[in-house]
Amino acid sequence: PPAMARPRVAAPTSAEAELLLLQRQALLEEEVAKTKRALLTRFMQEKLKREEQSSRWGLHKVHTLWRSAQRKAKDQELRQDIEILSQTFTRVMDCKDGTIEALVTELKEAEEQQNRALRSHLDLTDQLLQLQRCRLGYLEQGFSAQVGALKAEFEAER
């Protein structure tokens, strides 16, 4: 029979249909799982990116705070150094002021002593001049007396 000669398309059996359905479900589940993995991977990458950015920001904040703390410590240290140097400078200036005052006092005393010595020298020079004038007066008187005696003798001989 000719109707029998043609190949017959077998109608899927319920077992095959069930197998096809299970394969489709497995493929669908695999696609869903792939999509979920892709979403999860993208989510994790975004989260990692945010965490790295957050970490950089946190590190920046830590560095900023550390530098701020170091600046405060250095500021305090420099202020203490300035205070110590200021006190040292004040002590040195007081010492130098004291030395200057002592030297001014010594200079005044030396000027007074020099003035006394000058006055004494001038007094002694005046006394010496007075003495020499007296002596010169006596010598002039003696000379005049000798001239007078020589004149008298010359006149007597003449």
C-alpha positions as CSV (number, residue, x, y, z in Angstrom):
1,P,0.0,0.0,0.0
2,P,1.1,3.2,-1.1
3,A,0.0,4.9,2.0
4,M,2.3,2.8,3.9
5,A,5.2,3.5,1.7
6,R,5.7,7.0,2.8
7,P,7.6,7.5,5.9
8,R,5.5,8.3,8.7
9,V,6.2,11.3,10.9
10,A,6.0,9.9,14.3
11,A,4.0,11.9,16.6
12,P,6.0,12.8,19.6
13,T,5.4,10.7,22.5
14,S,4.7,12.1,25.8
15,A,8.1,11.0,27.1
16,E,9.8,12.8,24.2
17,A,7.7,15.8,24.7
18,E,8.5,15.8,28.4
19,L,12.2,15.4,27.6
20,L,12.0,18.3,25.1
21,L,10.2,20.4,27.7
22,L,12.8,19.5,30.3
23,Q,15.6,20.4,27.9
24,R,13.9,23.7,27.1
25,Q,13.4,24.4,30.8
26,A,17.1,23.5,31.4
27,L,18.2,25.8,28.6
28,L,15.9,28.5,30.0
29,E,17.2,28.0,33.5
30,E,20.8,28.1,32.1
31,E,20.0,31.3,30.3
32,V,18.4,32.7,33.5
33,A,21.5,31.6,35.5
34,K,23.8,33.2,32.9
35,T,21.9,36.4,33.1
36,K,21.9,36.2,36.9
37,R,25.7,35.6,36.8
38,A,26.2,38.5,34.4
39,L,24.1,40.8,36.6
40,L,25.8,39.5,39.7
41,T,29.2,40.0,38.0
42,R,28.3,43.5,36.9
43,F,26.9,44.3,40.4
44,M,30.0,43.0,42.1
45,Q,32.2,45.0,39.7
46,E,30.2,48.1,40.4
47,K,30.5,47.3,44.1
48,L,34.2,46.7,43.8
49,K,34.6,50.0,41.9
50,R,32.6,51.9,44.6
51,E,34.6,50.2,47.4
52,E,37.9,51.1,45.7
53,Q,36.7,54.7,45.3
54,S,35.5,54.7,48.9
55,S,38.9,53.2,49.9
56,R,40.7,56.0,48.0
57,W,38.5,58.6,49.6
58,G,39.0,57.1,53.0
59,L,42.8,56.9,52.5
60,H,42.8,60.5,51.3
61,K,40.9,61.5,54.5
62,V,43.3,59.6,56.6
63,H,46.3,61.2,54.9
64,T,44.7,64.6,55.4
65,L,44.0,64.0,59.0
66,W,47.6,62.6,59.5
67,R,49.1,65.7,57.8
68,S,46.9,67.9,59.9
69,A,48.0,66.2,63.1
70,Q,51.6,66.5,62.0
71,R,51.1,70.2,61.2
72,K,49.7,70.7,64.7
73,A,52.6,68.9,66.3
74,K,55.1,70.8,64.2
75,D,53.3,74.1,65.0
76,Q,53.4,73.4,68.7
77,E,57.1,72.4,68.5
78,L,58.0,75.6,66.5
79,R,56.0,77.7,69.0
80,Q,58.0,76.2,71.9
81,D,61.2,76.7,70.0
82,I,60.3,80.4,69.4
83,E,59.4,80.8,73.1
84,I,62.8,79.3,74.1
85,L,64.6,81.5,71.6
86,S,62.7,84.5,72.8
87,Q,63.6,83.9,76.4
88,T,67.2,83.3,75.4
89,F,67.3,86.5,73.4
90,T,65.8,88.4,76.3
91,R,68.5,87.0,78.7
92,V,71.3,87.8,76.2
93,M,69.9,91.4,75.8
94,D,69.6,91.8,79.5
95,C,73.2,90.6,79.9
96,K,74.4,93.0,77.1
97,D,72.4,95.9,78.6
98,G,74.1,95.2,81.9
99,T,77.5,95.2,80.2
100,I,76.7,98.4,78.4
101,E,75.6,100.1,81.7
102,A,78.7,98.9,83.4
103,L,80.9,100.2,80.5
104,V,79.0,103.6,80.6
105,T,79.6,103.8,84.4
106,E,83.3,102.9,83.8
107,L,83.5,105.5,81.1
108,K,82.0,108.2,83.3
109,E,84.4,107.3,86.1
110,A,87.4,107.4,83.6
111,E,86.2,110.8,82.3
112,E,86.0,112.1,85.9
113,Q,89.4,110.7,86.7
114,Q,90.8,112.2,83.4
115,N,89.3,115.6,84.3
116,R,90.7,115.5,87.8
117,A,94.2,114.5,86.4
118,L,93.9,117.4,83.8
119,R,92.9,119.9,86.5
120,S,95.7,118.6,88.7
121,H,98.2,118.9,85.8
122,L,96.9,122.5,85.0
123,D,97.2,123.5,88.6
124,L,100.8,122.1,88.8
125,T,101.6,123.8,85.5
126,D,100.2,127.1,86.9
127,Q,102.3,126.6,90.0
128,L,105.4,125.9,87.9
129,L,104.8,129.0,85.8
130,Q,104.3,131.0,89.0
131,L,107.5,129.6,90.4
132,Q,109.4,130.3,87.1
133,R,108.1,133.9,87.0
134,C,109.2,134.4,90.6
135,R,112.6,133.0,89.8
136,L,112.8,135.1,86.6
137,G,111.9,138.1,88.7
138,Y,114.7,137.3,91.2
139,L,117.1,136.8,88.3
140,E,116.1,140.1,86.7
141,Q,116.5,141.8,90.0
142,G,120.0,140.2,90.4
143,F,120.8,141.1,86.8
144,S,119.7,144.7,87.3
145,A,121.7,144.9,90.5
146,Q,124.8,143.5,88.7
147,V,124.2,145.9,85.8
148,G,123.8,148.8,88.3
149,A,127.0,147.7,90.1
150,L,128.9,147.4,86.8
151,K,127.6,150.8,85.7
152,A,128.7,152.3,89.0
153,E,132.1,150.6,88.8
154,F,132.4,151.7,85.1
155,E,131.5,155.2,86.1
156,A,133.9,155.2,89.0
157,E,136.7,154.0,86.7
158,R,135.9,156.6,84.2
